[in-house]
């Protein structure tokens, strides 16, 4: 649960940060991109709730996490020239996988304890979810920043014939402006590389958890939905 919610929340946090800091999106437009997570999620969630009692919920969880892992892995191909329309399909697919793991996970967690301990178990689950999300946010943002600095230094060292590049950027007329343009280009590409690296790490973690779901014991008897929603 900690790895699932941590990786899931880190992915959600990273998208708007990258869009606003590197792609020039405003907070509103970054929010529009993230909002597409719920387009099909509102349809899939009640469907999954009906299927829980009919199929092995571990299968639903594994399928949902596989979809999220594949979507996160697809984001490794993102580049600086990606358009708003190209950002939408992976967001929609992400929203399909989200209720497929979230609803069964919460249901299995609540069904594995006696009814008298449901409230206590729900509190423990919420605490673990909040804590893992907070840790993941701190880890992914700091790792993203460190990776950006490392990639920036590596890219700067790989610039061939820097004087020729500066001349192409107008350095013969204004060297300060050309240097600033070159720095912005290197910084932008470094952020993009760091973002792709974070998505790759998160995709591997999610894929491992998708396989690890089958280590959970198969629920005995009907799986009940937790009272009070999620």
Secondary structure, DSSP 8 states (H G I E B T S, - for coil): -HHHHHHHHHHHHHHHHHHHHHS---HHHHHHHHHTTHHHHHHHHHHHHHHTTTS-HHHHHHHHHHHHHHHHHHGGG--TT--HHHHHHHHHHHHHHHHHHHHHHHHHHHHTS-GGGHHHHHHHHHHHHHHHHHHHHHHHHHHHHHHHHHHHHHHHHT-SSHHHHHHHTTTTT-HHHHHHHHHHHHHHHHHHHHHHHHHHHHHHHHHHHHHHGGGS----S-----TT--
